[in-house]
Amino acid sequence: MTKINMNRRMMSSTLALLAGLSSAVASTVANPTLAPVVETSDIKTGTEAPSLKISGYTSVIAAAVNQQEKQNGKGGPLASFSVPVSDLKFTIGGKTTTGYGYGYVINFKSLPGYSPNINRNYIQFTHNDLGAIQFGAVKGIDDSMAKHAYTLIGGSAGLDGSAPGYFNFSEGVYDGVHMIGTPDIATKINWVSPSVSGFKVGISYTPNTSHVGNLGRDNSVNQSEDSIGNTTAIYPDKKVSPYGLNNMVYGIVYEKTWGECLVGLSALAIKENSRFVFNKDVAYDKTATKTLPATKKIYKTQRSTAYQLSGSLQVRAWEFAGSWMDNGKARLMTSGILELLDTEDSKYRGSYTSRDAYLGTSGISWNAGTRYTFGAYQAAVGYFQTDRKTDAIRSASLKTITTTLDFKAAEGLTFFGEVDYIRTKTNDRAISEAQAYYDAEKNAKVAVKNNSGTVVIIGTKVSF
């Protein structure tokens, strides 16, 4: 046998093996979502060897926006084409003779023009009597145990999806759809109990919300500048956003079916020791004259506690959901930090500078939405509102109405449309402080005043 023929046979065998693995999608592969509802009747006996499931999606959208404030590259009604994100997930799972499910999930996400990154990477274990455990780089239970308006929205997911890329949010507005302090994708452990009389409880523990994978163990630094565990929410720049140590998320969910009605209720709480790192090498340039502290010093922000209450109802083809969130003063600067970050030195390069910003809040919000399914179509509408004080007396707010229509043309092929009406309000002080920050950072960004506008998005999604 020639070397060429041998290589060809080895290649053919390898491809055949990979094809076999990809198609061997057993029904007992460990569920990659949290808290799978496992009933005794669903447990099969006997050992099941690990099998592989590959899934993923990509979408292409076209969008246009008409808004009052057109600065920062987010202009008028000219159309824009984009590929928001592509996702490829590998799930490997099996089961022992004693009924323990085990699995491994690795999730790749990529944007055109950027190198793909490993978005999630974790192992998981499931059992009828013990529930589900996940350990690794994964989101917390706050992302999976609550059903609210934005879990019903289709299209490109509104404020939780592509819309923020086209709209200029006013300065100081709480622009998130999640609680401040959410651990997001970071190295953590999750546990969700099995369902008992319709109730499930869950806990997430994240040692450092800015730590993912094998990043450094130095908790005196914010280890990530690309939003990992540090959603800006109320700050103009991810690089100066506080992060969390010993972040704990507690959750309880109740779900029950009465006739044709499925009712769901949930409560979540997030607590952490929030930190802000002052680093003079980053915060000042060489010409600064202010008396500086040590090269690096950790400051405690105000006590981080956030709560969320949610409810949902499904009646045949109709679904309704909503939630209320209170972030208190989560990750808000203290008076001591703000005194340090005073703007008397014009070369200062830091965060907000208002001396009484610590008297503000991190925001409250509420949302409500509905979805209706008819044939191959799903129509949804949702309302989302946030309000927060930027200091002792001034405030900033956001109001959004999102409507979506999805059409499932074939298995794995969806066409969708979305319209977002967004209105944000702020105050002159928040605007001037944000502009001072951008100028000091030599950032060409222009602070955004009150703004309102409409974002229109159409697109298609292919998944498998």
ChimeraX attribute file (.defattr): number of C-alpha atoms within 10 A of each C-alpha:
attribute: neighborCount
match mode: 1-to-1
recipient: residues
	/A:1	5
	/A:2	7
	/A:3	8
	/A:4	9
	/A:5	10
	/A:6	11
	/A:7	11
	/A:8	12
	/A:9	12
	/A:10	12
	/A:11	12
	/A:12	11
	/A:13	12
	/A:14	12
	/A:15	12
	/A:16	12
	/A:17	11
	/A:18	12
	/A:19	11
	/A:20	13
	/A:21	16
	/A:22	15
	/A:23	12
	/A:24	15
	/A:25	17
	/A:26	15
	/A:27	9
	/A:28	17
	/A:29	23
	/A:30	26
	/A:31	22
	/A:32	20
	/A:33	11
	/A:34	23
	/A:35	24
	/A:36	18
	/A:37	16
	/A:38	17
	/A:39	13
	/A:40	9
	/A:41	7
	/A:42	10
	/A:43	14
	/A:44	12
	/A:45	11
	/A:46	11
	/A:47	14
	/A:48	17
	/A:49	12
	/A:50	22
	/A:51	22
	/A:52	21
	/A:53	17
	/A:54	17
	/A:55	13
	/A:56	16
	/A:57	16
	/A:58	18
	/A:59	19
	/A:60	17
	/A:61	20
	/A:62	15
	/A:63	21
	/A:64	20
	/A:65	24
	/A:66	19
	/A:67	20
	/A:68	17
	/A:69	20
	/A:70	18
	/A:71	14
	/A:72	13
	/A:73	10
	/A:74	17
	/A:75	17
	/A:76	16
	/A:77	15
	/A:78	9
	/A:79	11
	/A:80	12
	/A:81	13
	/A:82	14
	/A:83	14
	/A:84	16
	/A:85	14
	/A:86	19
	/A:87	18
	/A:88	18
	/A:89	20
	/A:90	17
	/A:91	22
	/A:92	24
	/A:93	25
	/A:94	22
	/A:95	24
	/A:96	14
	/A:97	11
	/A:98	10
	/A:99	18
	/A:100	18
	/A:101	24
	/A:102	23
	/A:103	22
	/A:104	23
	/A:105	24
	/A:106	17
	/A:107	20
	/A:108	16
	/A:109	18
	/A:110	18
	/A:111	15
	/A:112	11
	/A:113	6
	/A:114	7
	/A:115	8
	/A:116	13
	/A:117	11
	/A:118	15
	/A:119	19
	/A:120	20
	/A:121	22
	/A:122	20
	/A:123	21
	/A:124	24
	/A:125	21
	/A:126	26
	/A:127	21
	/A:128	20
	/A:129	15
	/A:130	15
	/A:131	22
	/A:132	27
	/A:133	21
	/A:134	28
	/A:135	18
	/A:136	21
	/A:137	26
	/A:138	25
	/A:139	24
	/A:140	28
	/A:141	28
	/A:142	24
	/A:143	16
	/A:144	13
	/A:145	24
	/A:146	24
	/A:147	23
	/A:148	25
	/A:149	27
	/A:150	26
	/A:151	18
	/A:152	23
	/A:153	26
	/A:154	22
	/A:155	28
	/A:156	25
	/A:157	17
	/A:158	25
	/A:159	21
	/A:160	15
	/A:161	13
	/A:162	19
	/A:163	24
	/A:164	16
	/A:165	12
	/A:166	22
	/A:167	29
	/A:168	26
	/A:169	25
	/A:170	25
	/A:171	29
	/A:172	30
	/A:173	27
	/A:174	29
	/A:175	25
	/A:176	20
	/A:177	20
	/A:178	18
	/A:179	27
	/A:180	29
	/A:181	29
	/A:182	27
	/A:183	35
	/A:184	23
	/A:185	24
	/A:186	24
	/A:187	27
	/A:188	26
	/A:189	22
	/A:190	23
	/A:191	23
	/A:192	23
	/A:193	23
	/A:194	23
	/A:195	21
	/A:196	12
	/A:197	9
	/A:198	13
	/A:199	16
	/A:200	20
	/A:201	22
	/A:202	24
	/A:203	21
	/A:204	23
	/A:205	22
	/A:206	28
	/A:207	19
	/A:208	25
	/A:209	30
	/A:210	27
	/A:211	27
	/A:212	22
	/A:213	15
	/A:214	8
	/A:215	11
	/A:216	10
	/A:217	10
	/A:218	10
	/A:219	18
	/A:220	15
	/A:221	19
	/A:222	24
	/A:223	20
	/A:224	17
	/A:225	15
	/A:226	11
	/A:227	15
	/A:228	19
	/A:229	30
	/A:230	27
	/A:231	24
	/A:232	18
	/A:233	21
	/A:234	23
	/A:235	19
	/A:236	19
	/A:237	18
	/A:238	19
	/A:239	18
	/A:240	21
	/A:241	24
	/A:242	27
	/A:243	30
	/A:244	29
	/A:245	19
	/A:246	14
	/A:247	22
	/A:248	23
	/A:249	25
	/A:250	19
	/A:251	23
	/A:252	20
	/A:253	20
	/A:254	18
	/A:255	17
	/A:256	14
	/A:257	12
	/A:258	8
	/A:259	7
	/A:260	9
	/A:261	14
	/A:262	15
	/A:263	18
	/A:264	20
	/A:265	21
	/A:266	22
	/A:267	21
	/A:268	23
	/A:269	22
	/A:270	24
	/A:271	20
	/A:272	26
	/A:273	21
	/A:274	25
	/A:275	25
	/A:276	23
	/A:277	21
	/A:278	22
	/A:279	18
	/A:280	19
	/A:281	10
	/A:282	14
	/A:283	18
	/A:284	20
	/A:285	14
	/A:286	8
	/A:287	8
	/A:288	15
	/A:289	12
	/A:290	15
	/A:291	8
	/A:292	12
	/A:293	11
	/A:294	9
	/A:295	10
	/A:296	15
	/A:297	13
	/A:298	14
	/A:299	17
	/A:300	18
	/A:301	24
	/A:302	18
	/A:303	18
	/A:304	22
	/A:305	22
	/A:306	24
	/A:307	20
	/A:308	22
	/A:309	20
	/A:310	23
	/A:311	22
	/A:312	22
	/A:313	20
	/A:314	18
	/A:315	14
	/A:316	11
	/A:317	11
	/A:318	16
	/A:319	20
	/A:320	22
	/A:321	25
	/A:322	25
	/A:323	23
	/A:324	19
	/A:325	23
	/A:326	22
	/A:327	24
	/A:328	20
	/A:329	22
	/A:330	25
	/A:331	28
	/A:332	28
	/A:333	28
	/A:334	20
	/A:335	17
	/A:336	13
	/A:337	21
	/A:338	18
	/A:339	13
	/A:340	16
	/A:341	20
	/A:342	17
	/A:343	21
	/A:344	9
	/A:345	13
	/A:346	14
	/A:347	18
	/A:348	24
	/A:349	23
	/A:350	24
	/A:351	24
	/A:352	22
	/A:353	22
	/A:354	18
	/A:355	19
	/A:356	16
	/A:357	21
	/A:358	22
	/A:359	16
	/A:360	19
	/A:361	23
	/A:362	26
	/A:363	28
	/A:364	21
	/A:365	24
	/A:366	20
	/A:367	22
	/A:368	22
	/A:369	24
	/A:370	24
	/A:371	23
	/A:372	18
	/A:373	15
	/A:374	10
	/A:375	8
	/A:376	11
	/A:377	15
	/A:378	21
	/A:379	22
	/A:380	24
	/A:381	23
	/A:382	25
	/A:383	19
	/A:384	22
	/A:385	22
	/A:386	24
	/A:387	22
	/A:388	24
	/A:389	22
	/A:390	28
	/A:391	19
	/A:392	12
	/A:393	10
	/A:394	15
	/A:395	20
	/A:396	22
	/A:397	26
	/A:398	24
	/A:399	18
	/A:400	20
	/A:401	20
	/A:402	26
	/A:403	23
	/A:404	24
	/A:405	21
	/A:406	23
	/A:407	18
	/A:408	16
	/A:409	11
	/A:410	10
	/A:411	9
	/A:412	12
	/A:413	15
	/A:414	19
	/A:415	20
	/A:416	21
	/A:417	21
	/A:418	25
	/A:419	23
	/A:420	23
	/A:421	21
	/A:422	24
	/A:423	22
	/A:424	26
	/A:425	20
	/A:426	24
	/A:427	18
	/A:428	12
	/A:429	16
	/A:430	26
	/A:431	19
	/A:432	15
	/A:433	19
	/A:434	24
	/A:435	20
	/A:436	22
	/A:437	23
	/A:438	20
	/A:439	17
	/A:440	17
	/A:441	17
	/A:442	10
	/A:443	10
	/A:444	10
	/A:445	15
	/A:446	15
	/A:447	23
	/A:448	23
	/A:449	21
	/A:450	20
	/A:451	19
	/A:452	21
	/A:453	19
	/A:454	22
	/A:455	23
	/A:456	19
	/A:457	24
	/A:458	20
	/A:459	20
	/A:460	19
	/A:461	18
	/A:462	16
	/A:463	15
	/A:464	11
